[in-house]
Amino acid sequence: MLAQSIRASRPVARLARQQLSFTSRPLSTSAVRKADLVQDFYLRELKAYKPPPVKASDADAHVQKFSMPKAPKSPEETDISKDLSAYETQTVEVEGQSAEPGAAPVEQDWFEEEEEEEEAKH
């Protein structure tokens, strides 16, 4: 039955190919142009457009003029003699001595070991 259906389909396929070859027409080489009014108007306006001439002064509104910043004040220009006299009049602080004369130095023990109670554990 399968063989009969394949044999029967061959003439149908051949007939379909023949009909397709007769119904197809060669494409025309000349292009038919449809009138597009909007496109024609747009292209005509683009061709007629003339940009305004560029002047050298046009950029002045968008560019700031450069001005050199003021030079920073040099540290040497400050009153060095005033700073030097203030430094010389400072009292010297030495570790272990207090600012008051005759005061005993305070001993601080920062590391103190706790006594272990091993005997109480036994």
C-alpha positions as CSV (number, residue, x, y, z in Angstrom):
1,M,0.0,0.0,0.0
2,L,2.9,2.3,0.8
3,A,4.4,1.6,-2.6
4,Q,1.2,2.5,-4.4
5,S,0.8,5.8,-2.6
6,I,4.4,6.8,-3.4
7,R,3.8,5.9,-7.1
8,A,0.5,7.9,-7.1
9,S,2.2,11.0,-5.6
10,R,4.9,11.2,-8.3
11,P,2.6,12.4,-11.1
12,V,1.0,14.9,-8.7
13,A,4.4,16.4,-7.7
14,R,5.5,16.5,-11.4
15,L,2.3,18.3,-12.3
16,A,2.7,20.8,-9.4
17,R,6.3,21.6,-10.6
18,Q,5.1,22.2,-14.2
19,Q,2.3,24.5,-13.1
20,L,4.7,26.5,-11.0
21,S,7.1,27.0,-13.8
22,F,4.4,28.2,-16.2
23,T,2.8,30.6,-13.7
24,S,6.1,32.3,-12.7
25,R,6.9,35.5,-14.6
26,P,10.3,37.1,-15.0
27,L,10.8,40.1,-12.8
28,S,10.7,43.4,-14.4
29,T,14.0,45.3,-14.6
30,S,12.5,48.7,-14.5
31,A,11.4,49.9,-11.1
32,V,8.1,51.5,-10.8
33,R,8.3,54.6,-8.6
34,K,5.2,55.6,-6.7
35,A,4.9,59.3,-5.9
36,D,5.6,60.0,-2.2
37,L,4.7,63.6,-1.6
38,V,6.0,63.7,2.0
39,Q,9.4,62.3,1.0
40,D,9.7,64.6,-2.0
41,F,8.9,67.6,0.2
42,Y,11.4,66.5,2.9
43,L,14.2,66.0,0.4
44,R,13.6,69.3,-1.4
45,E,13.7,71.1,2.0
46,L,16.9,69.4,3.0
47,K,18.6,70.4,-0.3
48,A,17.4,74.0,0.1
49,Y,18.7,74.4,3.7
50,K,21.6,76.7,4.1
51,P,23.2,76.7,7.6
52,P,24.0,80.1,9.1
53,P,27.6,81.1,8.9
54,V,29.7,80.5,12.0
55,K,31.3,83.6,13.6
56,A,34.3,83.6,15.9
57,S,32.3,85.3,18.6
58,D,29.6,82.6,18.8
59,A,31.6,80.6,21.3
60,D,32.1,83.5,23.7
61,A,28.8,82.7,25.5
62,H,29.8,79.1,26.1
63,V,33.5,79.5,27.1
64,Q,34.8,81.2,30.2
65,K,37.8,83.4,30.1
66,F,40.9,81.9,31.9
67,S,42.4,83.9,34.7
68,M,45.4,82.7,36.7
69,P,44.6,81.9,40.3
70,K,46.3,83.9,43.1
71,A,49.5,82.4,44.3
72,P,49.3,80.8,47.8
73,K,50.9,82.7,50.6
74,S,54.3,81.3,51.4
75,P,54.8,79.9,55.0
76,E,58.0,82.0,55.2
77,E,56.0,85.2,54.9
78,T,54.2,84.6,58.2
79,D,55.4,86.1,61.4
80,I,58.2,83.6,62.2
81,S,59.7,85.7,65.0
82,K,56.3,85.5,66.9
83,D,56.2,81.7,66.5
84,L,59.8,81.4,67.5
85,S,59.4,83.5,70.7
86,A,56.3,81.4,71.6
87,Y,58.3,78.2,71.2
88,E,61.1,79.5,73.3
89,T,58.8,80.4,76.2
90,Q,57.2,77.0,76.4
91,T,57.9,74.9,79.4
92,V,59.5,71.6,78.8
93,E,57.5,68.6,79.9
94,V,59.5,65.6,81.0
95,E,57.9,62.3,81.6
96,G,57.8,61.4,85.3
97,Q,58.0,65.0,86.5
98,S,55.1,67.2,87.3
99,A,54.7,70.8,86.4
100,E,54.6,71.8,90.1
101,P,58.0,72.1,91.9
102,G,58.5,69.8,94.9
103,A,55.8,67.3,93.9
104,A,56.7,63.6,94.2
105,P,56.6,61.6,91.0
106,V,53.7,59.3,90.8
107,E,54.6,55.7,90.1
108,Q,52.2,53.9,87.9
109,D,52.3,50.2,87.5
110,W,50.5,49.3,84.3
111,F,51.2,45.6,84.4
112,E,50.0,43.9,87.5
113,E,49.8,40.2,87.8
114,E,47.0,38.6,89.7
115,E,48.1,36.1,92.4
116,E,47.1,32.7,91.4
117,E,45.2,30.6,93.8
118,E,46.5,27.2,92.9
119,E,46.6,26.0,96.5
120,A,42.9,26.7,97.0
121,K,42.0,24.6,94.0
122,H,43.6,21.4,95.5
